[in-house]
Amino acid sequence: MFILYDFIFLIFAIIYLPIYLFKGKLNHGFLNRFGFLSPGLGSDRPIWVHAVSVGEAILVRGLINELRLKYPGKRIIISTVTVTGNKIAKSIAIKNDLVVYLPLDFSFIVRKVIDKINPSVFIIAETEIWPNLISYLYKKKIPIITVNGRISDSSLKGYSVIKFLIKPILNKISLFCVQTQLDKERLLMLGANGERIKVTGNMKFDIIDREPKFKYSRETFGLSSDKKLLVLGSSHRGEERIILDSYKELLIEFPNLRLVIAPRHPERAKEVAGLVSLYGFTPVLISKPSLISQIKEAIAVFILDTVGELKSFYAMADIVFVGGSLVRKGGQNILEPASLGKPVIFGPHMFNFREIVQLFLNKKAAIMVNDSEELKIKIKELLVNPKIGISLVEASRGVLSDNQGATERNIRLINV
């Protein structure tokens, strides 16, 4: 079976390696992926937590803090796949922890890494299937636990085609802590053992920062009390044009409205800046030191081109539109702006957050729009009638409060 998985993974590697090279994603930590780790791991059988990217890394912060309280003598190893996820993981780690990139899923590499780390437990955030990694952990009798597990529409479709390969891997996982009953049913359809599946809720409701600290403030950007700020968070290609169309029309009636665009992928910042210029606005990259002088020249559209600072702009906002939803990307997490007390709008393509979105819509705690015209109308309503925004925020607080506690439930099920 290892040989089969190695062959399959080799095919994917041959296809995707040139893409990684072209996109410049072979970073300085890439040697980790070939099994070269820092010396001095010791033999204390650490807890290994895997979080593929930024969202998952933020998600496990609270879980890791609780693990430290429950197992104070245990070292934590945090692995990621992406560079941005690695940066977040480093901000979570403390003195004796280790942050690494997940090894490539070749049997000879994962064996080397697992033997060296020798974890007491392997915890996966969300649902990632790495056949060789999971198989060797199972062979070494190391418990494998999935937290905040989910099976998306696309994953279900893909996994169903290769169910004969997925089923034996799923049954090597010791425990699935999943978000919803639907996720449990989908795992059962794929052949997972029902006795190992627990519905514990969505940990995303638990990552609300009770005392948030922000790098930026409205004063930094010359946003006086009479100005209103619209933030487009985690936008994808195609959405910036839609929001800029609406913004240009809204400015005629609301000249004090200002806009921040935060691309989901910060490397697109220059592309977005070019688009902003085409609309006749002054693009201002947040990372540029000439920020203040540019603000004074004309109506500026601010572009967030750094990682980990979106929350600061959500905190400044009067209205938030959450991206990935006007184009078919599945949406982005609406909980962060909602937790900061902001009226939240999103588009129709929120299938990656279907359950969360439905909770908000059922309680009239957020607004869904289908196109640019609806978007413009709803933003105008919020600007004209602040009571609508207040009502949305009050309802969203109730949704957030009613759905917290998944992290604590997961911790009770994790035994090392």
Secondary structure, DSSP 4 states (H G I P E B T S, - for coil): -HHHHHHHHHHHHHHHHHHHHHHT---TTGGGGGT---S---SS--EEEE--SHHHHHHHHHHHHHHHHHSTT--EEEEESSHHHHHHHHHH--TT-EEEEPPPS-HHHHHHHHHHH--SEEEEES----HHHHHHHHHTT--EEEEEE---HHHHHHHHHTHHHHHHHHTT-SEEEESSHHHHHHHHHTT--GGGEEE---GGGG---SS---S--GGGGT--TT-EEEEEEEE-TTHHHHHHHHHHHHHHH-TTEEEEEEESSGGGHHHHHHHHHHTT-EEEETT-TTHHHHHTTS-EEEE--SSS-HHHHHHH-SEEEESSTTTTT-----HHHHHTT--EEE-S--GGGHHHHHHHHHTT-SEE-SSHHHHHHHHHHHHH-HHHHHHHHHHHHHHHHHT--HHHHHHHH---
